[in-house]
Amino acid sequence: MALSRFWSWMLVSSTLFIFWVLFTGKLFSLNGLVNGKQGDPVPVGQYQAGLMLADSAFEAELAKSRDGITRADSLYKLSDKGVVEVFAGKQAADGIFPTCKNTIIDIWLPLIGYLTFFCGLLNLLSDSNATAKLAGVMAPFFARIFPEIPKGHPAYGYMTMNFAANFLGLDNAATPFGLKAMESLQEVNPTKEKASNAQIMFLCLHAAGLTLIPTSIIGYRAAQHAANPADIMLPTIITSFIGTLAALIFVSIRQRINLLNWVVIAFVGGVSAVITLLLVYINSLAGLEKLHFTGNLSNAVLLFIILAIVAYSIYKEKEFKAKETTVFDSFVHGAKDGFTTGLRVMPYMIAMLVALSIFRNSGLMHIVLDGFTSALGVLGVDSQIINAIPVALMRPFSAGGSRGFMLDAMKTYGADSMTGQLACLFQGAAETTFYVVALYFGSVSIKNSRYTLGIMLLVDLVCVLAGIAVVKLYF
């Protein structure tokens, strides 16, 4: 319900704002909002060539230029119809039609590929009864935080794979595992159109995204010539760990789950110990060795997971024969399920991303961001923190938009500045909240997300505050 209201408010308010700025003369053309692409120059005016005699020499030079001429922060181009078009600034996001197209080509089709392959692997886990073994390993902990899920339920195994993939920064693998977990949880959901307590707990923990190696962030920092690109790893781990604990605590309070028991405490302590040992080892490596190790660890673990699943399936081939199938046929059957899951989530992806496109291109999001940053300035917040806040504010809405802000912050203030470090931390230790809610609940046709969105946004705030504190202490 909250997501539906937010989506409706975003579309209505953004569209009304667009018409207002158009009628007041602050917007020249609507074409970019509908057909434009991110980064395109924004048209602000035009005039007939030859009418301004004082600019005749400029227009003659303009006629020879294919890419136009920049003058006083404005770009001038001469069209084939003899019209001089004036542009200023760049479009914030793709227009409606390009967003629909790019959502299919750049996001949905790759997702279909990931879902097809990894859901095939997950079906091998199921048919070989490996999910039951994973469920048995995680049962003591999961039984405490998912009390409504039957003991030994397959969802335990899928959630384990999802959390493991998130932990290793394997986003492409985490999504198929997570969608499969959500489908499995839906099987025991008594009210199919309403999110269950277990689904809310899972999604909030997933979105908190405890990450060991933020591979992409390290890559961006290396590209921006950071002195030590991997130095963001420890702050990201600490911040995402705090966010994960916050999600666990907030949902447990809402669902009246008692976390003060030895199983939960031991599990959290064990995870903390593993993280600490890995950090000690990684920090003992030299610069190039550290980059080499962190770059290979996630991919090596992914390849090991694939090897382990297939090898175990071959070892348990009798299980497949008993079900009148083979290892390969089982994989293909699971892959087909992954494809159909992708078909279900497509409308939700397009609906959310088009709404965000209109919101960003209308200029309303920019006003909201400026309002937040101005308010923080009045409160006396450090300017270096304020300069990174746009990344934190954009992150729940758009991964691409916040990534753009992050890169701009590093280019403008330096990758090793406090602003650059914070921008990277905000990008690496948070999730695209609205997109995740729409994607995961949309995959199982849940219309009432209950309090999920509110808790996830609260966790985002915790991550922002924790990130600021961590950067101040660490750097």
C-alpha positions as CSV (number, residue, x, y, z in Angstrom):
1,M,0.0,0.0,0.0
2,A,2.8,2.4,0.9
3,L,4.6,1.7,-2.3
4,S,1.5,2.2,-4.4
5,R,0.8,5.5,-2.8
6,F,4.4,6.6,-3.3
7,W,4.4,5.5,-6.9
8,S,1.1,7.3,-7.6
9,W,2.3,10.5,-5.8
10,M,5.5,10.5,-7.7
11,L,3.8,10.3,-11.1
12,V,1.0,12.8,-10.3
13,S,3.2,15.4,-8.6
14,S,6.0,15.1,-11.2
15,T,3.6,15.5,-14.1
16,L,1.8,18.4,-12.6
17,F,5.1,20.1,-11.9
18,I,6.2,19.5,-15.5
19,F,3.1,21.3,-16.8
20,W,3.6,24.1,-14.3
21,V,7.2,24.9,-15.4
22,L,6.1,24.6,-19.1
23,F,3.3,27.1,-18.7
24,T,5.5,29.5,-16.7
25,G,8.2,29.4,-19.4
26,K,10.8,27.7,-17.3
27,L,10.7,24.6,-19.6
28,F,11.1,25.0,-23.3
29,S,10.4,21.5,-24.7
30,L,8.7,18.3,-23.5
31,N,10.5,16.2,-26.1
32,G,13.4,15.2,-23.8
33,L,11.1,14.1,-21.1
34,V,9.4,11.6,-23.4
35,N,12.1,10.7,-26.0
36,G,15.4,12.1,-24.7
37,K,18.4,10.1,-23.3
38,Q,20.4,10.7,-20.1
39,G,23.2,13.2,-20.7
40,D,21.5,14.8,-23.8
41,P,21.8,18.6,-23.9
42,V,18.5,20.2,-22.7
43,P,16.9,22.7,-25.2
44,V,16.2,26.1,-23.7
45,G,15.4,28.1,-26.8
46,Q,15.7,28.6,-30.5
47,Y,15.6,31.3,-33.2
48,Q,15.6,31.6,-37.0
49,A,19.1,31.8,-38.4
50,G,19.8,35.1,-40.2
51,L,17.5,37.3,-38.1
52,M,20.3,38.3,-35.7
53,L,22.7,40.3,-37.9
54,A,25.2,40.8,-35.1
55,D,25.7,37.1,-35.0
56,S,26.1,36.5,-38.7
57,A,29.8,35.5,-38.4
58,F,28.9,33.2,-35.5
59,E,26.1,31.6,-37.6
60,A,28.5,31.1,-40.5
61,E,30.9,29.3,-38.2
62,L,28.0,27.4,-36.7
63,A,27.0,26.1,-40.2
64,K,30.4,24.5,-40.5
65,S,30.2,22.7,-37.2
66,R,28.6,19.3,-36.9
67,D,28.6,19.2,-33.1
68,G,27.6,22.8,-32.5
69,I,29.5,25.5,-30.7
70,T,29.6,26.2,-26.9
71,R,29.4,29.8,-25.8
72,A,28.8,31.0,-22.2
73,D,27.8,27.5,-20.9
74,S,25.3,27.2,-23.7
75,L,25.5,24.9,-26.7
76,Y,24.3,26.3,-30.1
77,K,23.4,24.0,-33.0
78,L,22.1,24.9,-36.5
79,S,19.4,22.5,-37.7
80,D,18.7,21.4,-41.2
81,K,15.7,23.7,-41.2
82,G,17.8,26.8,-40.6
83,V,16.9,27.1,-37.0
84,V,19.5,27.9,-34.3
85,E,18.8,25.7,-31.3
86,V,20.1,26.6,-27.9
87,F,20.9,24.0,-25.2
88,A,22.0,24.4,-21.6
89,G,22.7,21.6,-19.0
90,K,22.2,17.9,-19.5
91,Q,19.2,15.6,-19.1
92,A,19.1,13.9,-15.7
93,A,17.7,10.5,-16.9
94,D,16.3,8.7,-19.9
95,G,12.9,9.8,-21.1
96,I,9.8,7.6,-20.9
97,F,10.3,5.7,-24.1
98,P,14.1,5.2,-23.8
99,T,13.5,4.1,-20.2
100,C,10.9,1.5,-21.3
101,K,13.3,0.3,-24.0
102,N,16.5,0.3,-21.8
103,T,14.7,-1.4,-18.9
104,I,14.0,-4.3,-21.2
105,I,17.3,-4.4,-23.0
106,D,19.8,-3.4,-20.3
107,I,18.1,-4.6,-17.1
108,W,15.4,-7.2,-17.8
109,L,17.1,-9.3,-20.5
110,P,20.3,-9.7,-18.5
111,L,18.1,-10.5,-15.4
112,I,16.4,-13.2,-17.5
113,G,19.8,-14.7,-18.2
114,Y,20.8,-14.6,-14.6
115,L,17.5,-16.0,-13.4
116,T,17.6,-18.8,-16.1
117,F,21.1,-20.0,-15.1
118,F,20.9,-19.6,-11.3
119,C,17.4,-21.0,-11.0
120,G,18.6,-24.0,-12.9
121,L,21.3,-24.5,-10.3
122,L,18.8,-23.9,-7.5
123,N,16.6,-26.7,-8.9
124,L,19.6,-29.0,-8.7
125,L,19.9,-28.1,-5.0
126,S,16.2,-29.0,-4.6
127,D,16.2,-32.3,-6.5
128,S,19.4,-33.5,-4.9
129,N,17.9,-32.6,-1.5
130,A,20.8,-30.2,-0.8
131,T,18.4,-27.5,0.2
132,A,17.2,-29.7,3.1
133,K,20.8,-30.0,4.3
134,L,21.3,-26.2,4.0
135,A,18.0,-25.7,5.8
136,G,19.2,-28.0,8.6
137,V,22.5,-26.0,9.0
138,M,20.7,-22.7,9.2
139,A,17.6,-23.9,11.0
140,P,18.7,-23.0,14.6
141,F,19.2,-19.3,13.6
142,F,16.4,-19.0,11.0
143,A,13.9,-20.6,13.4
144,R,14.4,-17.7,15.8
145,I,13.9,-14.9,13.3
146,F,11.4,-16.7,11.0
147,P,9.2,-18.4,13.5
148,E,6.3,-18.8,11.1
149,I,8.3,-20.8,8.6
150,P,8.1,-24.6,9.1
151,K,11.3,-26.4,10.2
152,G,13.4,-27.6,7.3
153,H,11.5,-25.5,4.7
154,P,13.3,-25.1,1.3
155,A,13.1,-21.3,1.8
156,Y,15.9,-21.6,4.3
157,G,18.3,-22.9,1.7
158,Y,17.4,-20.2,-0.9
159,M,17.8,-17.5,1.7
160,T,21.1,-18.9,2.7
161,M,22.3,-18.7,-0.9
162,N,21.0,-15.1,-1.3
163,F,22.7,-13.9,1.9
164,A,25.9,-15.6,0.9
165,A,25.9,-14.0,-2.6
166,N,25.1,-10.6,-1.1
167,F,27.9,-11.0,1.4
168,L,30.4,-11.6,-1.5
169,G,29.1,-8.7,-3.6
170,L,27.6,-11.1,-6.2
171,D,24.5,-9.0,-7.0
172,N,23.7,-10.8,-10.2
173,A,23.6,-14.1,-8.4
174,A,21.9,-12.7,-5.2
175,T,18.8,-11.6,-7.2
176,P,17.8,-15.0,-8.6
177,F,18.4,-16.6,-5.2
178,G,16.4,-13.9,-3.5
179,L,13.5,-14.2,-5.9
180,K,13.4,-17.9,-5.5
181,A,13.4,-17.4,-1.7
182,M,10.5,-15.0,-2.0
183,E,8.5,-17.5,-4.1
184,S,9.2,-20.2,-1.5
185,L,8.1,-18.0,1.3
186,Q,4.9,-17.2,-0.6
187,E,4.0,-20.9,-0.5
188,V,3.4,-20.6,3.3
189,N,2.0,-17.1,3.2
190,P,-1.7,-17.4,4.4
191,T,-2.7,-14.1,2.7
192,K,-1.3,-14.2,-0.8
193,E,-1.7,-10.5,-1.6
194,K,-0.3,-9.3,1.7
195,A,3.4,-9.6,2.7
196,S,4.0,-12.1,5.5
197,N,6.2,-11.4,8.5
198,A,8.8,-13.8,7.1
199,Q,8.9,-12.1,3.7
200,I,9.3,-8.7,5.3
201,M,12.1,-9.9,7.5
202,F,13.9,-11.5,4.5
203,L,13.5,-8.5,2.3
204,C,14.7,-6.0,4.9
205,L,17.8,-8.2,5.7
206,H,18.4,-8.6,2.0
207,A,18.2,-4.9,1.3
208,A,20.5,-4.1,4.2
209,G,23.0,-6.0,2.1
210,L,25.9,-7.1,4.4
211,T,28.8,-6.9,1.9
212,L,32.3,-8.2,2.3
213,I,33.9,-7.0,-0.9
214,P,32.3,-4.0,-2.7
215,T,34.0,-4.9,-6.0
216,S,32.4,-2.3,-8.2
217,I,33.1,0.5,-5.8
218,I,36.7,-0.5,-5.6
219,G,36.8,-0.5,-9.4
220,Y,35.3,3.0,-9.6
221,R,37.8,4.3,-7.1
222,A,40.7,2.8,-9.0
223,A,39.4,4.5,-12.2
224,Q,39.4,7.8,-10.3
225,H,43.0,7.3,-9.3
226,A,42.4,6.8,-5.5
227,A,45.7,6.2,-3.6
228,N,44.3,3.0,-2.2
229,P,41.1,2.0,-4.0
230,A,40.4,-0.9,-1.6
231,D,40.5,1.3,1.5
232,I,36.8,1.7,1.3
233,M,36.3,-2.0,2.0
234,L,36.5,-1.9,5.9
235,P,34.1,1.1,6.2
236,T,31.6,-0.6,3.8
237,I,31.7,-3.8,5.8
238,I,31.2,-2.0,9.1
239,T,28.4,0.3,7.8
240,S,26.5,-2.6,6.0
241,F,26.9,-4.7,9.1
242,I,25.4,-2.0,11.2
243,G,22.6,-1.6,8.7
244,T,21.9,-5.4,8.7
245,L,21.8,-5.4,12.5
246,A,19.4,-2.4,12.4
247,A,17.1,-4.2,10.0
248,L,17.1,-7.3,12.2
249,I,16.3,-5.3,15.3
250,F,13.7,-3.0,13.8
251,V,11.7,-5.9,12.2
252,S,12.1,-8.0,15.3
253,I,10.6,-5.2,17.4
254,R,7.7,-4.8,15.0
255,Q,7.1,-8.6,14.9
256,R,7.8,-9.1,18.6
257,I,10.7,-11.5,18.1
258,N,13.0,-12.1,21.0
259,L,16.6,-11.8,19.8
260,L,18.2,-12.2,23.2
261,N,19.0,-15.9,22.9
262,W,22.2,-17.7,22.6
263,V,21.6,-18.9,19.0
264,V,21.2,-15.4,17.6
265,I,24.0,-14.0,19.7
266,A,26.3,-16.8,18.7
267,F,25.5,-16.4,15.0
268,V,26.0,-12.7,15.0
269,G,29.2,-13.2,16.9
270,G,30.4,-15.9,14.5
271,V,29.7,-13.6,11.5
272,S,31.6,-10.8,13.2
273,A,34.6,-13.2,13.8
274,V,34.7,-14.3,10.2
275,I,34.6,-10.7,8.9
276,T,37.4,-9.7,11.4
277,L,39.6,-12.6,10.4
278,L,39.2,-11.8,6.7
279,L,39.9,-8.2,7.3
280,V,43.0,-8.9,9.2
281,Y,44.3,-11.1,6.4
282,I,43.4,-8.7,3.7
283,N,45.0,-5.7,5.5
284,S,48.2,-7.8,5.8
285,L,48.5,-7.8,2.1
286,A,50.5,-5.2,0.1
287,G,48.6,-2.8,-2.3
288,L,48.7,-4.9,-5.5
289,E,48.2,-8.2,-3.6
290,K,45.2,-6.8,-1.8
291,L,43.6,-5.7,-5.1
292,H,44.4,-9.0,-6.7
293,F,42.9,-11.0,-3.8
294,T,39.8,-8.9,-3.4
295,G,39.2,-9.0,-7.2
296,N,39.4,-12.8,-7.3
297,L,37.8,-13.8,-4.0
298,S,34.1,-13.2,-5.0
299,N,34.4,-14.8,-8.4
300,A,36.4,-17.7,-7.0
301,V,33.7,-18.4,-4.5
302,L,31.0,-18.2,-7.2
303,L,32.8,-20.7,-9.3
304,F,33.3,-22.9,-6.3
305,I,29.5,-22.7,-5.5
306,I,28.7,-23.8,-9.1
307,L,31.2,-26.6,-8.9
308,A,29.9,-27.8,-5.5
309,I,26.3,-27.8,-6.7
310,V,26.9,-29.8,-9.9
311,A,29.4,-32.2,-8.2
312,Y,27.0,-32.9,-5.4
313,S,24.2,-33.5,-7.9
314,I,26.3,-36.0,-9.8
315,Y,27.2,-37.7,-6.4
316,K,23.4,-37.8,-5.6
317,E,22.4,-39.0,-9.1
318,K,20.2,-41.7,-7.5
319,E,18.0,-38.9,-6.1
320,F,17.4,-37.7,-9.6
321,K,16.6,-41.2,-10.9
322,A,14.1,-41.6,-8.2
323,K,12.3,-38.5,-9.4
324,E,12.5,-39.8,-13.0
325,T,14.8,-37.1,-14.2
326,T,18.5,-36.4,-14.8
327,V,20.9,-33.8,-13.6
328,F,20.7,-31.9,-16.9
329,D,16.9,-32.2,-17.2
330,S,16.6,-30.9,-13.7
331,F,18.7,-27.9,-14.5
332,V,16.6,-27.1,-17.6
333,H,13.4,-27.5,-15.7
334,G,14.6,-25.0,-13.1
335,A,15.9,-22.7,-15.8
336,K,12.4,-22.5,-17.3
337,D,11.0,-21.5,-13.9
338,G,13.6,-18.7,-13.8
339,F,12.4,-17.5,-17.2
340,T,8.8,-17.4,-16.1
341,T,9.8,-15.5,-12.9
342,G,11.4,-12.9,-15.1
343,L,8.2,-12.5,-17.1
344,R,6.3,-11.8,-13.9
345,V,8.6,-9.1,-12.6
346,M,8.9,-7.1,-15.9
347,P,5.8,-4.9,-15.5
348,Y,6.8,-3.9,-12.0
349,M,10.3,-3.0,-13.1
350,I,9.0,-0.8,-16.0
351,A,6.3,0.9,-13.8
352,M,8.8,1.9,-11.1
353,L,11.7,2.9,-13.4
354,V,9.4,5.0,-15.7
355,A,8.0,6.8,-12.6
356,L,11.5,7.5,-11.4
357,S,12.5,8.8,-14.9
358,I,9.6,11.3,-14.9
359,F,10.4,12.3,-11.3
360,R,14.1,13.0,-12.1
361,N,13.6,14.7,-15.4
362,S,10.8,17.0,-14.1
363,G,13.3,18.7,-11.9
364,L,11.2,17.9,-8.8
365,M,13.8,15.5,-7.5
366,H,16.5,18.1,-7.9
367,I,14.5,20.5,-5.8
368,V,14.0,17.9,-3.1
369,L,17.7,17.1,-3.0
370,D,18.6,20.8,-2.9
371,G,16.1,21.3,0.0
372,F,17.7,18.6,2.0
373,T,21.2,19.8,1.5
374,S,20.3,23.4,2.2
375,A,18.6,22.3,5.5
376,L,21.7,20.4,6.5
377,G,23.8,23.5,5.7
378,V,21.6,25.7,8.0
379,L,22.0,23.1,10.8
380,G,25.8,23.5,10.5
381,V,26.6,20.1,9.0
382,D,30.2,19.9,7.6
383,S,30.2,20.9,3.9
384,Q,32.2,17.8,3.0
385,I,29.3,15.7,4.3
386,I,26.7,17.9,2.6
387,N,28.5,17.4,-0.8
388,A,28.1,13.7,-0.5
389,I,24.4,13.7,0.7
390,P,23.0,13.7,-2.9
391,V,24.3,10.1,-3.3
392,A,22.6,9.0,-0.1
393,L,19.3,10.7,-1.1
394,M,19.4,9.3,-4.6
395,R,20.4,5.7,-3.7
396,P,16.9,4.5,-2.6
397,F,15.5,5.6,-5.9
398,S,18.1,4.9,-8.6
399,A,21.4,3.0,-8.6
400,G,22.4,4.6,-11.8
401,G,21.6,8.1,-10.6
402,S,23.4,7.7,-7.3
403,R,26.4,6.2,-9.2
404,G,26.5,9.3,-11.3
405,F,26.5,11.5,-8.2
406,M,29.2,9.4,-6.7
407,L,31.5,9.7,-9.8
408,D,30.9,13.4,-10.0
409,A,31.8,13.8,-6.3
410,M,35.1,11.9,-6.8
411,K,35.9,14.0,-9.9
412,T,35.0,17.3,-8.2
413,Y,36.4,16.8,-4.7
414,G,38.9,13.9,-5.2
415,A,38.5,10.2,-4.7
416,D,40.5,10.4,-1.4
417,S,38.6,13.4,0.0
418,M,36.1,12.9,2.8
419,T,33.3,13.7,0.3
420,G,34.7,11.1,-2.2
421,Q,35.0,8.5,0.5
422,L,31.5,9.1,1.8
423,A,30.0,9.1,-1.6
424,C,31.5,5.7,-2.3
425,L,30.3,4.4,1.1
426,F,26.7,5.6,0.6
427,Q,26.7,3.9,-2.8
428,G,28.2,0.6,-1.6
429,A,26.5,0.2,1.8
430,A,22.9,0.8,0.7
431,E,20.3,-0.6,-1.7
432,T,17.9,0.7,-4.3
433,T,15.0,0.5,-1.9
434,F,11.9,1.3,-4.0
435,Y,13.2,-0.8,-6.9
436,V,13.9,-3.8,-4.6
437,V,10.4,-3.6,-3.0
438,A,8.7,-3.4,-6.4
439,L,10.8,-6.3,-7.9
440,Y,10.6,-8.8,-5.0
441,F,7.0,-8.3,-4.0
442,G,6.0,-8.0,-7.7
443,S,7.5,-11.4,-8.4
444,V,4.9,-13.0,-6.2
445,S,2.1,-10.5,-6.9
446,I,2.0,-9.0,-3.4
447,K,0.1,-5.7,-3.4
448,N,0.2,-4.8,0.3
449,S,3.8,-4.5,1.5
450,R,2.7,-3.4,5.0
451,Y,5.5,-1.7,6.9
452,T,8.4,-3.0,4.7
453,L,9.1,0.3,3.0
454,G,9.2,2.3,6.2
455,I,11.7,0.0,7.9
456,M,13.9,-0.2,4.8
457,L,14.0,3.6,4.6
458,L,14.8,3.8,8.3
459,V,17.7,1.3,7.7
460,D,18.9,3.5,4.9
461,L,19.0,6.4,7.3
462,V,20.9,4.3,9.8
463,C,23.5,3.5,7.1
464,V,23.9,7.1,6.3
465,L,24.5,8.1,9.9
466,A,26.8,5.1,10.5
467,G,28.7,5.9,7.3
468,I,29.4,9.4,8.4
469,A,30.6,8.2,11.8
470,V,32.8,5.5,10.3
471,V,34.4,7.8,7.7
472,K,35.2,10.3,10.4
473,L,36.8,7.7,12.6
474,Y,38.5,5.6,10.0
475,F,39.9,8.3,7.7
